[in-house]
C-alpha cells in the first residue's frame, strides 16, 4: 500500500463558483486530490460536476447518484442530461476518471489502488455536503449509474471500500455492459478480441502506462497473449481490475444491484454479467437485485461465422419501464427514496431472446446433457462445422459448457465455439453474434477441456434445429497468428445447456 500525502483527499482544487443551471438545479465544478502515480508525490486531480436540485437544503436533504463515462470519454456537464434524476429528488455527481477529461494521471483501468481510491475520495467529498442525506456521520446515501468503463468504476469503488474498511458506503448500484474479469473479457483463453481491442486502443491507448501500451500493441498485432516481459506486464496490470479478483479474495457486495448486460455484446458479453450477478453479491443482496439482459451494448455483427440477433430491450418494458435508464431511476427511487414504484422481478434473470421477447428465469443451471460424437474441425482456415444438437421447439438460456478430449496437430491452434439455429447446417446462424475460443498453446493429445460457450437466450422454433458451431476463424478474433492450416478434434464430448421448462 502506497503512502499517500496528507494533501490527498483534500477537496476544492480548482473549485469553481456556483453556476445557475436550468433554474432547477445548480452545478459546481471542481476537483479532489487523489493518489499519486507510482514513483511520484504529486496528487492526481479527479474532476467532477456536482448537480444540486433546487429543492435540496440542509433541512431537506437528498440522496446522491454517482455517474461516470465510458473508456475514452469524459464527464457530463449539462444538467439537462440528468433532468429526470434531479426532478425525482436526487443530486448527481458526474466525474472524469483518472487520465480522462480534466482529470490527471494515467489510466490503470479500475485498479483498486488508483481508480478505486479515486472513487472513495469522491465519496468523502459528498459526505461533507450538508444537503446530501447522511445515514451516519461520513456515510452519505448514494447510488451509482453508468455503462462499460462507467460500470467498472462502480465495482472498483464499492469493492475498494469493502477491502479497506470492511463495508462500502454505496447503497445501490446500476452498472451496464461491464466486466467480471477484465483479462478474460479482452482475451478469453488468451485469444485477443482484436477487433474490439483495436478500437479501444485507438480511443484510449495513449492513456495507459507506456510499458502496458506497448504490450497492448503486441497483443493486438499477434492476436495472442504476449510471452516474456510483455505478457508479464499485462498479467500484472490486469490482475486486480475487476470483481473476479475481489471475490477470489473472499469479498462480496451486500447491496442491491440492477444489472444491465448486452447479450449481443461481443466485448463484455453476457457471460461476464451473469458471473457478476451470480458471484459478486451475497445471497441476501442478490435477492434484492435484478438482472436484465438486452440485445445491445458493445455490438458488432458476426459475419464470420454468420450470426443474428434482434436489437432491443423487451425486458425493461416487461418490468414496466420504457428503457433501462428509466428502470434504473425506478430502482434507485425504491432503494434510496423508499418509494413504492411497483417494481418486481428481484433475484431473477430477465433475458431478451435472439428474436426479441423477454424470457424470465429464476435459475440458469444447466439441466440437459447432450453426448457428442467425434468432431473434426479445421483451424485457421476453412468452413464452420455445425453439429445437430436438438430439434425445435426448444428454448435455451444461460451459459452452455462443452467438455471434451482435445487433439490438435500443430501448436497454437484455435477454434471458436457457439450455439447456432437454422433449418439445416448450411443455414445455421450463431445466436446473438457471439463466439468463444479454445486456444491450445501446445500440441494437444487428448487433453480434457471444459469450454464455456457464449451465454445466450434463444427460442428454437419448430422446423428449425439447435447446432453446435465450431469455426476455424471468427471476425471478433481477426488476426490470430498460428500455423496454417490445422485441425482440432474433439472426442468423448458432452454439451451442457439450460432448457426452460
C-alpha positions as CSV (number, residue, x, y, z in Angstrom):
1,X,0.0,0.0,0.0
2,X,1.4,3.3,-1.0
3,X,1.8,6.1,1.5
4,X,-0.4,9.0,0.5
5,X,0.4,12.6,1.2
6,X,-1.6,14.4,3.8
7,X,-2.9,16.5,1.0
8,X,-4.6,13.5,-0.7
9,X,-8.4,13.7,-0.1
10,X,-8.4,17.5,0.4
11,X,-11.2,18.9,-1.6
12,X,-11.6,22.0,-3.6
13,X,-8.8,22.0,-6.1
14,X,-9.9,24.3,-9.0
15,X,-13.2,24.8,-7.3
16,X,-15.4,27.0,-9.5
17,X,-18.2,29.3,-8.4
18,X,-21.8,28.1,-8.3
19,X,-23.3,28.4,-11.7
20,X,-27.1,28.5,-12.1
21,X,-28.4,25.6,-14.2
22,X,-31.8,25.4,-16.0
23,X,-33.5,27.0,-12.9
24,X,-34.0,23.6,-11.5
25,X,-30.5,22.9,-10.1
26,X,-27.1,24.4,-9.5
27,X,-23.9,22.9,-10.7
28,X,-20.5,23.1,-9.1
29,X,-17.4,22.2,-11.0
30,X,-14.3,21.2,-9.0
31,X,-11.6,18.6,-8.4
32,X,-10.4,16.5,-5.5
33,X,-6.8,15.4,-4.8
34,X,-6.2,11.6,-5.0
35,X,-3.5,9.0,-5.0
36,X,-0.3,10.0,-6.8
37,X,1.0,7.9,-9.7
38,X,3.7,5.3,-8.8
39,X,7.1,6.8,-8.2
40,X,5.7,10.4,-7.8
41,X,4.5,12.5,-4.9
42,X,2.1,14.8,-6.8
43,X,-1.6,14.1,-6.1
44,X,-3.7,13.2,-9.1
45,X,-6.6,15.6,-9.8
46,X,-10.0,14.0,-10.2
47,X,-12.5,16.5,-11.6
48,X,-16.3,16.5,-11.3
49,X,-19.5,18.3,-11.9
50,X,-21.9,18.3,-9.0
51,X,-25.6,18.9,-9.7
52,X,-27.8,20.1,-6.7
53,X,-31.6,20.0,-7.2
54,X,-33.3,23.2,-6.3
55,X,-35.3,21.5,-3.5
56,X,-32.1,20.3,-1.7
57,X,-31.2,22.1,1.5
58,X,-29.6,21.3,4.9
59,X,-33.2,20.9,6.2
60,X,-34.4,18.9,3.1
61,X,-31.5,16.6,2.2
62,X,-31.5,14.3,-0.8
63,X,-29.6,11.1,-1.9
64,X,-26.8,11.4,-4.5
65,X,-26.2,9.5,-7.7
66,X,-22.7,9.0,-9.0
67,X,-22.2,8.9,-12.8
68,X,-19.2,8.4,-15.0
69,X,-18.2,7.9,-18.6
70,X,-17.1,5.0,-20.8
71,X,-13.5,4.4,-21.9
72,X,-12.0,7.4,-23.7
73,X,-14.9,9.7,-22.7
74,X,-15.4,12.5,-20.2
75,X,-17.9,13.6,-17.6
76,X,-21.3,15.0,-18.3
77,X,-21.6,18.7,-17.6
78,X,-25.0,19.5,-18.9
79,X,-27.7,19.4,-16.2
80,X,-30.3,18.6,-18.9
81,X,-28.8,15.1,-19.1
82,X,-29.8,14.4,-15.5
83,X,-33.2,16.2,-15.6
84,X,-35.2,13.0,-14.7
85,X,-32.9,12.3,-11.7
86,X,-33.0,15.9,-10.5
87,X,-36.7,16.1,-10.9
88,X,-37.1,12.9,-8.9
89,X,-35.2,14.4,-6.0
90,X,-31.6,13.2,-6.4
91,X,-28.4,15.1,-6.6
92,X,-25.9,13.9,-9.2
93,X,-22.1,13.9,-9.4
94,X,-20.5,13.1,-12.7
95,X,-16.7,12.8,-12.8
96,X,-13.8,12.4,-15.2
97,X,-12.0,9.2,-14.5
98,X,-8.2,9.2,-13.9
99,X,-6.4,10.4,-17.1
100,X,-9.6,11.4,-18.9
101,X,-11.3,14.8,-19.4
102,X,-9.8,17.3,-16.9
103,X,-8.5,14.6,-14.6
104,X,-4.8,13.9,-14.5
105,X,-2.7,10.8,-14.0
106,X,-2.5,7.5,-16.0
107,X,-5.3,5.0,-16.6
108,X,-4.9,1.9,-14.6
109,X,-8.2,0.5,-15.8
110,X,-10.0,0.2,-12.5
111,X,-7.2,-0.8,-10.2
112,X,-8.5,-0.6,-6.6
113,X,-5.3,1.2,-5.5
114,X,-5.9,4.0,-8.1
115,X,-9.3,4.3,-9.7
116,X,-10.8,2.6,-6.7
117,X,-9.3,5.2,-4.3
118,X,-10.4,8.0,-6.7
119,X,-14.0,7.0,-6.2
120,X,-13.5,6.8,-2.4
121,X,-12.2,10.4,-2.4
122,X,-15.3,11.5,-4.2
123,X,-17.5,9.7,-1.7
124,X,-15.5,11.5,1.0
125,X,-16.4,14.8,-0.8
126,X,-20.1,14.2,-0.8
127,X,-20.0,13.0,2.8
128,X,-19.2,16.6,3.7
129,X,-22.1,18.2,1.9
130,X,-24.9,19.4,4.2
131,X,-27.6,18.9,1.5
132,X,-26.8,15.2,0.9
133,X,-28.6,12.8,3.1
134,X,-26.2,11.2,5.7
135,X,-27.1,7.9,7.2
136,X,-24.5,8.4,9.9
137,X,-21.5,10.8,10.1
138,X,-19.4,10.4,7.0
139,X,-21.8,7.9,5.3
140,X,-23.9,9.6,2.6
141,X,-26.9,7.9,0.9
142,X,-25.6,7.2,-2.6
143,X,-26.2,5.1,-5.7
144,X,-24.3,4.8,-9.0
145,X,-25.1,4.6,-12.7
146,X,-23.0,4.3,-15.9
147,X,-22.0,1.8,-18.5
148,X,-18.9,-0.1,-19.7
149,X,-16.0,1.7,-18.1
150,X,-18.7,3.7,-16.3
151,X,-19.9,0.4,-14.8
152,X,-16.4,-0.7,-13.9
153,X,-15.9,2.3,-11.6
154,X,-18.9,1.3,-9.5
155,X,-17.5,-2.1,-8.7
156,X,-14.0,-0.6,-8.2
157,X,-15.3,2.0,-5.7
158,X,-17.6,-0.3,-3.8
159,X,-15.1,-3.2,-3.6
160,X,-12.2,-0.9,-2.6
161,X,-14.1,0.4,0.3
162,X,-15.1,-3.1,1.3
163,X,-11.4,-4.1,1.1
164,X,-10.1,-1.1,3.1
165,X,-12.8,-0.7,5.7
166,X,-14.9,-3.8,5.7
167,X,-18.0,-2.1,4.2
168,X,-19.0,0.1,1.3
169,X,-20.8,3.4,1.6
170,X,-22.6,2.8,-1.7
171,X,-26.2,1.8,-1.1
172,X,-27.2,0.6,-4.6
173,X,-25.5,0.2,-8.0
174,X,-26.8,0.1,-11.6
175,X,-23.9,-0.9,-13.8
176,X,-24.4,-1.6,-17.5
177,X,-22.4,-3.7,-20.0
178,X,-19.3,-4.1,-17.8
179,X,-17.0,-6.9,-16.9
180,X,-16.3,-9.6,-14.3
181,X,-12.7,-10.4,-15.2
182,X,-11.0,-7.9,-17.5
183,X,-8.3,-10.1,-18.9
184,X,-10.9,-12.8,-19.7
185,X,-13.1,-10.2,-21.4
186,X,-10.4,-8.8,-23.6
187,X,-8.7,-12.1,-24.4
188,X,-10.7,-15.2,-23.4
189,X,-8.4,-18.3,-23.3
190,X,-5.7,-15.6,-24.1
191,X,-7.1,-15.2,-27.6
192,X,-7.4,-11.5,-28.2
193,X,-10.7,-9.9,-29.2
194,X,-8.6,-8.0,-31.7
195,X,-11.5,-6.2,-33.5
196,X,-12.5,-4.6,-30.2
197,X,-9.0,-4.1,-28.8
198,X,-8.0,-2.1,-31.8
199,X,-11.0,0.2,-31.2
200,X,-10.3,0.5,-27.5
201,X,-6.6,1.3,-28.1
202,X,-7.5,3.9,-30.8
203,X,-9.6,6.0,-28.3
204,X,-7.6,5.5,-25.1
205,X,-4.3,3.7,-25.7
206,X,-2.2,6.8,-25.0
207,X,-3.7,7.0,-21.5
208,X,-2.1,3.7,-20.5
209,X,1.3,3.4,-18.8
210,X,4.0,3.2,-21.6
211,X,5.0,-0.4,-20.9
212,X,1.4,-1.6,-20.9
213,X,0.6,0.4,-24.0
214,X,3.5,-1.3,-25.8
215,X,2.4,-4.8,-24.6
216,X,-1.2,-4.0,-25.7
217,X,0.0,-3.2,-29.2
218,X,1.8,-6.6,-29.3
219,X,-1.4,-8.3,-28.1
220,X,-3.4,-6.7,-31.0
221,X,-0.7,-7.4,-33.6
222,X,-0.3,-11.1,-32.8
223,X,-3.8,-11.9,-31.5
224,X,-2.4,-13.9,-28.7
225,X,-1.3,-13.1,-25.1
226,X,2.4,-11.9,-25.3
227,X,5.1,-14.0,-23.9
228,X,8.1,-12.8,-21.8
229,X,8.1,-9.4,-20.2
230,X,5.3,-8.0,-22.3
231,X,3.0,-10.8,-21.1
232,X,4.1,-10.4,-17.5
233,X,3.4,-6.7,-17.7
234,X,-0.1,-7.3,-18.9
235,X,-0.8,-10.0,-16.4
236,X,0.3,-7.7,-13.5
237,X,-1.6,-4.8,-14.9
238,X,-4.9,-6.7,-15.2
239,X,-4.5,-8.8,-12.1
240,X,-6.8,-6.8,-9.8
241,X,-9.0,-5.0,-12.2
242,X,-12.5,-6.4,-11.7
243,X,-14.9,-8.1,-9.4
244,X,-13.3,-11.6,-10.1
245,X,-10.2,-10.7,-8.1
246,X,-12.1,-9.3,-5.1
247,X,-14.3,-12.4,-5.0
248,X,-11.2,-14.6,-5.1
249,X,-10.1,-12.6,-2.0
250,X,-13.3,-13.5,-0.2
251,X,-15.2,-10.3,-0.7
252,X,-18.8,-9.9,-1.9
253,X,-21.0,-6.9,-2.1
254,X,-24.1,-6.9,0.3
255,X,-26.0,-4.1,-1.5
256,X,-28.8,-4.3,-4.2
257,X,-27.6,-4.1,-7.8
258,X,-29.6,-3.6,-11.0
259,X,-27.5,-5.3,-13.7
260,X,-27.9,-4.4,-17.4
261,X,-25.9,-6.6,-19.8
262,X,-25.8,-6.8,-23.6
263,X,-26.5,-10.3,-24.9
264,X,-25.3,-9.3,-28.3
265,X,-22.4,-7.5,-26.7
266,X,-19.3,-9.2,-28.1
267,X,-16.8,-7.3,-25.9
268,X,-18.2,-7.7,-22.4
269,X,-20.6,-10.5,-23.2
270,X,-23.5,-12.0,-21.2
271,X,-21.1,-14.4,-19.5
272,X,-19.4,-11.5,-17.8
273,X,-22.7,-10.1,-16.5
274,X,-24.0,-13.4,-15.3
275,X,-20.7,-14.0,-13.4
276,X,-21.2,-10.7,-11.6
277,X,-24.8,-11.4,-10.6
278,X,-24.0,-15.0,-9.5
279,X,-20.7,-14.5,-7.8
280,X,-20.1,-10.8,-6.8
281,X,-23.1,-10.5,-4.5
282,X,-24.1,-12.1,-1.3
283,X,-27.3,-14.2,-1.4
284,X,-29.1,-11.5,0.5
285,X,-28.1,-8.8,-1.9
286,X,-29.0,-11.0,-5.0
287,X,-32.5,-11.4,-3.6
288,X,-32.9,-7.6,-3.8
289,X,-31.2,-7.3,-7.2
290,X,-32.4,-7.6,-10.8
291,X,-30.6,-8.9,-13.9
292,X,-31.7,-7.5,-17.3
293,X,-30.1,-8.8,-20.5
294,X,-30.8,-6.9,-23.6
295,X,-29.7,-7.2,-27.2
296,X,-27.3,-4.3,-27.3
297,X,-24.1,-3.0,-25.7
298,X,-20.7,-3.2,-27.5
299,X,-22.1,-4.8,-30.6
300,X,-20.6,-5.7,-33.9
301,X,-22.3,-8.0,-36.4
302,X,-20.8,-11.5,-36.6
303,X,-20.1,-12.1,-40.3
304,X,-17.7,-14.9,-40.0
305,X,-19.3,-17.2,-38.8
306,X,-22.6,-15.6,-39.7
307,X,-24.8,-14.6,-36.7
308,X,-28.0,-12.9,-35.8
309,X,-29.8,-11.0,-33.0
310,X,-32.7,-8.6,-32.8
311,X,-31.8,-5.2,-31.2
312,X,-33.9,-4.1,-28.3
313,X,-34.7,-4.3,-24.6
314,X,-38.0,-6.1,-24.1
315,X,-37.3,-6.9,-20.5
316,X,-37.1,-3.4,-19.2
317,X,-40.5,-2.9,-20.9
318,X,-41.8,-6.1,-19.4
319,X,-40.7,-4.8,-16.0
320,X,-42.8,-1.7,-16.6
321,X,-40.2,0.8,-17.8
322,X,-39.6,2.3,-21.3
323,X,-35.9,1.7,-21.2
324,X,-33.1,0.5,-18.9
325,X,-32.3,4.1,-17.8
326,X,-35.9,4.5,-16.8
327,X,-35.7,1.2,-14.9
328,X,-32.6,2.4,-13.2
329,X,-34.4,5.5,-12.0
330,X,-37.3,3.4,-10.5
331,X,-34.7,1.1,-8.9
332,X,-33.0,4.0,-7.2
333,X,-36.3,5.6,-6.1
334,X,-37.2,2.3,-4.5
335,X,-33.8,1.6,-2.8
336,X,-32.8,5.1,-1.9
337,X,-36.0,7.1,-1.5
338,X,-38.1,4.0,-0.4
339,X,-40.8,4.9,-2.8
340,X,-43.3,2.3,-4.0
341,X,-42.5,2.1,-7.7
342,X,-44.3,-1.2,-8.4
343,X,-41.0,-2.8,-9.3
344,X,-40.8,-6.6,-9.2
345,X,-38.7,-9.4,-10.6
346,X,-36.0,-9.4,-7.9
347,X,-33.5,-12.2,-7.7
348,X,-34.4,-13.2,-11.2
349,X,-32.8,-13.2,-14.7
350,X,-34.7,-11.3,-17.4
351,X,-33.2,-12.1,-20.8
352,X,-34.0,-10.8,-24.2
353,X,-34.1,-13.7,-26.7
354,X,-32.4,-13.5,-30.1
355,X,-35.8,-12.8,-31.7
356,X,-36.7,-10.1,-29.2
357,X,-39.0,-11.4,-26.5
358,X,-38.4,-11.3,-22.7
359,X,-37.6,-14.6,-21.1
360,X,-37.6,-14.7,-17.2
361,X,-35.9,-17.5,-15.3
362,X,-35.1,-18.0,-11.6
363,X,-32.3,-20.5,-12.3
364,X,-29.9,-20.9,-15.3
365,X,-28.1,-24.0,-14.1
366,X,-27.5,-26.5,-17.0
367,X,-30.2,-29.2,-16.8
368,X,-29.7,-31.1,-20.1
369,X,-26.7,-33.1,-21.3
370,X,-26.1,-33.9,-24.9
371,X,-23.4,-36.5,-25.7
372,X,-21.4,-35.6,-28.7
373,X,-19.7,-37.8,-31.3
374,X,-16.3,-37.2,-32.7
375,X,-15.9,-33.6,-34.1
376,X,-13.1,-32.8,-36.5
377,X,-12.9,-29.1,-37.4
378,X,-10.3,-27.1,-39.4
379,X,-8.3,-24.4,-37.6
380,X,-7.0,-21.2,-39.2
381,X,-8.9,-21.6,-42.5
382,X,-12.0,-23.4,-43.7
383,X,-15.7,-23.5,-43.1
384,X,-17.5,-23.9,-39.8
385,X,-18.7,-27.4,-38.6
386,X,-22.3,-27.3,-37.5
387,X,-23.2,-30.4,-35.4
388,X,-27.0,-31.0,-34.8
389,X,-27.9,-30.9,-31.1
390,X,-31.7,-30.7,-30.8
391,X,-34.8,-30.1,-32.8
392,X,-37.2,-27.3,-32.1
393,X,-39.3,-26.2,-30.4
394,X,-36.9,-25.7,-27.5
395,X,-35.7,-22.7,-25.5
396,X,-32.1,-22.4,-24.3
397,X,-30.9,-19.8,-21.8
398,X,-27.7,-19.2,-19.8
399,X,-24.2,-20.3,-20.2
400,X,-23.6,-23.6,-22.1
401,X,-20.4,-25.6,-21.5
402,X,-18.7,-28.2,-23.5
403,X,-16.3,-30.8,-22.1
404,X,-14.3,-33.0,-24.4
405,X,-10.8,-34.5,-25.0
406,X,-9.0,-32.2,-27.4
407,X,-6.5,-33.1,-30.0
408,X,-4.5,-30.7,-32.3
409,X,-1.9,-31.4,-34.9
410,X,0.0,-28.2,-34.6
411,X,0.7,-25.8,-31.7
412,X,-1.1,-22.5,-31.2
413,X,-4.3,-23.9,-32.8
414,X,-7.6,-22.2,-32.1
415,X,-11.2,-22.8,-32.8
416,X,-14.3,-20.8,-32.0
417,X,-17.5,-22.2,-30.4
418,X,-21.1,-21.1,-30.3
419,X,-24.7,-22.4,-30.5
420,X,-26.5,-21.7,-33.7
421,X,-30.0,-22.0,-35.1
422,X,-31.2,-22.9,-38.6
423,X,-33.2,-25.2,-40.7
424,X,-30.1,-27.1,-41.8
425,X,-26.3,-26.9,-41.2
426,X,-25.9,-24.6,-44.2
427,X,-28.4,-22.0,-42.9
428,X,-27.4,-22.1,-39.2
429,X,-26.5,-18.7,-37.7
430,X,-24.7,-18.0,-34.5
431,X,-27.1,-17.0,-31.7
432,X,-26.7,-13.3,-30.7
433,X,-23.5,-12.9,-32.7
434,X,-21.1,-14.3,-30.1
435,X,-18.4,-16.9,-30.2
436,X,-15.9,-18.1,-27.5
437,X,-12.4,-19.5,-28.3
438,X,-10.4,-22.5,-27.4
439,X,-6.8,-21.8,-28.0
440,X,-4.2,-24.5,-27.4
441,X,-0.7,-23.1,-26.9
442,X,1.0,-26.5,-27.5
443,X,0.0,-29.6,-29.5
444,X,-2.8,-31.3,-27.6
445,X,-3.1,-35.0,-27.4
446,X,-6.3,-35.9,-25.6
447,X,-6.3,-33.1,-23.1
448,X,-9.6,-32.8,-21.2
449,X,-11.0,-29.3,-21.6
450,X,-14.2,-27.6,-20.4
451,X,-15.1,-24.8,-22.8
452,X,-17.5,-22.0,-21.8
453,X,-19.7,-21.1,-24.7
454,X,-21.3,-17.7,-25.2
455,X,-24.3,-17.2,-22.8
456,X,-27.5,-16.8,-24.8
457,X,-31.3,-16.8,-24.7
458,X,-33.0,-18.3,-27.8
459,X,-36.2,-19.9,-28.9
460,X,-35.6,-22.6,-31.4
461,X,-39.0,-22.9,-33.3
462,X,-40.5,-26.0,-34.7
463,X,-38.9,-26.8,-38.1
464,X,-35.5,-25.5,-37.0
465,X,-32.6,-27.0,-35.2
466,X,-30.1,-26.1,-32.5
467,X,-26.5,-26.7,-33.6
468,X,-23.0,-26.6,-32.0
469,X,-20.8,-24.5,-34.2
470,X,-17.1,-25.0,-34.3
471,X,-15.5,-22.4,-36.6
472,X,-11.8,-22.1,-37.7
473,X,-11.9,-18.3,-37.7
474,X,-14.1,-15.6,-36.1
475,X,-14.1,-12.0,-37.0
476,X,-14.0,-10.7,-33.4
477,X,-10.7,-12.5,-33.1
478,X,-9.3,-11.5,-36.5
479,X,-5.5,-11.7,-36.9
480,X,-4.8,-14.7,-34.7
481,X,-1.3,-15.8,-35.7
482,X,-0.9,-19.6,-35.8
483,X,0.3,-22.2,-38.2
484,X,-2.0,-22.7,-41.2
485,X,-3.7,-25.0,-41.8
486,X,-4.6,-27.1,-38.8
487,X,-7.1,-29.5,-37.4
488,X,-8.8,-29.7,-34.0
489,X,-10.5,-32.9,-32.9
490,X,-12.9,-33.3,-30.0
491,X,-13.7,-36.8,-28.6
492,X,-15.9,-38.1,-25.7
493,X,-17.6,-34.7,-25.5
494,X,-20.7,-33.5,-23.7
495,X,-22.7,-30.3,-24.2
496,X,-24.4,-29.0,-21.1
497,X,-27.2,-26.5,-21.5
498,X,-30.2,-25.0,-19.6
499,X,-33.5,-25.7,-21.2
500,X,-36.5,-23.8,-20.0
501,X,-39.4,-25.8,-18.6
